[in-house]
Amino acid sequence: MIESAAAEDRQQAALLDVHAVAALLSCSTRHVYRLADAGRMPPPVKLGALVRWPRRSVETWLAEGCPFVRKGGR
């Protein structure tokens, strides 16, 4: 029981790569990068050369109806 709860916590805290995010959104990987660059989705976490999105931030963003994330204008 405790092991399954720990595994679930790790899964919820997982970082998603661009392919996993694209699968969640049913779009191309390029479109995911465009959304992130435009501030239309949660920003990725950059770990050296790796780009990942926290699962919770993407799921929360989807549950809220995909609102613009970037505040203010350029």
Contact map, one row per residue, 1 for C-alpha under 8 A:
11111000000000000000000000000000000000000000000000000000000000000000000000
11111100000000000000000000000000000000000000000000000000000000000000000000
11111110000000000000000000000000000000000000000000000000000000000000000000
11111111000000000000000000000000000000000000000000000000000000000000000000
11111111100000000000000000000000000000000000000000000000000000000000000000
01111111110000000000000000000000000000000000000000000000000000000000000000
00111111111000000000000000000000000000000000000000000000000000000000000000
00011111111100000000000000000000000000000000000000000000000000000000000000
00001111111110000000000000000000000000000000000000000000000000000000000000
00000111111111000000000000000000000000000000000000000000000000000000000000
00000011111111000000000000000000000000000000000000000000000000000000000000
00000001111111000000000000000000000000000000000000000011000000000000000000
00000000111111100000000000000000000000000000000000000111000000000000000000
00000000011111110000000000000000000000000000000000000110000000000000000000
00000000000011111000000000000000000000000000000000011110000000000000000000
00000000000001111111100000000000000000000000000000011110000000000000000000
00000000000000111111100000000000000000000000000000111000000000000000000000
00000000000000011111110000001001100000000000000000111000000000000000000000
00000000000000011111111000001000000000000000000000000000000000000000000000
00000000000000011111111100000000000000000000000000000000000000000000000000
00000000000000011111111110001001000000000000000000001000010000000000000000
00000000000000000111111111111011000000000000000000000000000000000000000000
00000000000000000011111111110000000000000000000000000000000000000000000000
00000000000000000001111111000000000000000000000000000000000000000000000000
00000000000000000000111111100000000000000000000000000000000000000000000000
00000000000000000000011111110000000000000000000000000000000000000000000000
00000000000000000000011011111011000000000000000000000000000000000000000000
00000000000000000000011001111111000000000000000000000000000000000000000000
00000000000000000110110000111111100000000000000000000000000000000000000000
00000000000000000000000000011111110000000000000000000000000000000000000000
00000000000000000000010000111111111000000000000000000000000000000000000000
00000000000000000100110000111111111100000000000000000000000000000000000000
00000000000000000100000000001111111110000000000000000000000000000000000000
00000000000000000000000000000111111111000000000000000000000000000000000000
00000000000000000000000000000011111111111000000000000000000000000000000000
00000000000000000000000000000001111111111111000000000000000000000000000000
00000000000000000000000000000000111111110010000000000000000000000000000000
00000000000000000000000000000000011111111000000000000000000000000000010000
00000000000000000000000000000000001111111110000000000000000000000001110000
00000000000000000000000000000000001111111100000000000000000000000111110000
00000000000000000000000000000000001101111110000000000000010010000111100000
00000000000000000000000000000000000100111111000000001000110010000000100000
00000000000000000000000000000000000110101111100000001000000000000000000000
00000000000000000000000000000000000100000111110000111100000000000000000000
00000000000000000000000000000000000000000011111000111100000000000000000000
00000000000000000000000000000000000000000001111111110000000000000000000000
00000000000000000000000000000000000000000000111111110000000000000000000000
00000000000000000000000000000000000000000000011111000000000000000000000000
00000000000000000000000000000000000000000000011111100000000000000000000000
00000000000000000000000000000000000000000000011111110000000000000000000000
00000000000000001100000000000000000000000001111011111000000000000000000000
00000000000000111100000000000000000000000001111001111100000000000000000000
00000000000000111100100000000000000000000111100000111110110000000000000000
00000000000011110000000000000000000000000001100000011111110000000000000000
00000000000111110000000000000000000000000000000000001111111000000000000000
00000000000110000000000000000000000000000000000000000111111100000000000000
00000000000000000000000000000000000000000100000000001111111110000000000000
00000000000000000000100000000000000000001100000000001111111111000000000000
00000000000000000000000000000000000000000000000000000011111111100000000000
00000000000000000000000000000000000000000000000000000001111111110000000000
00000000000000000000000000000000000000001100000000000000111111111110000000
00000000000000000000000000000000000000000000000000000000011111111100000000
00000000000000000000000000000000000000000000000000000000001111111100000000
00000000000000000000000000000000000000000000000000000000000111111110000000
00000000000000000000000000000000000000000000000000000000000011111110000000
00000000000000000000000000000000000000011000000000000000000011111111000000
00000000000000000000000000000000000000011000000000000000000010011111100000
00000000000000000000000000000000000000111000000000000000000000000111111000
00000000000000000000000000000000000000111100000000000000000000000011111000
00000000000000000000000000000000000001110000000000000000000000000001111100
00000000000000000000000000000000000000000000000000000000000000000001111110
00000000000000000000000000000000000000000000000000000000000000000000011111
00000000000000000000000000000000000000000000000000000000000000000000001111
00000000000000000000000000000000000000000000000000000000000000000000000111
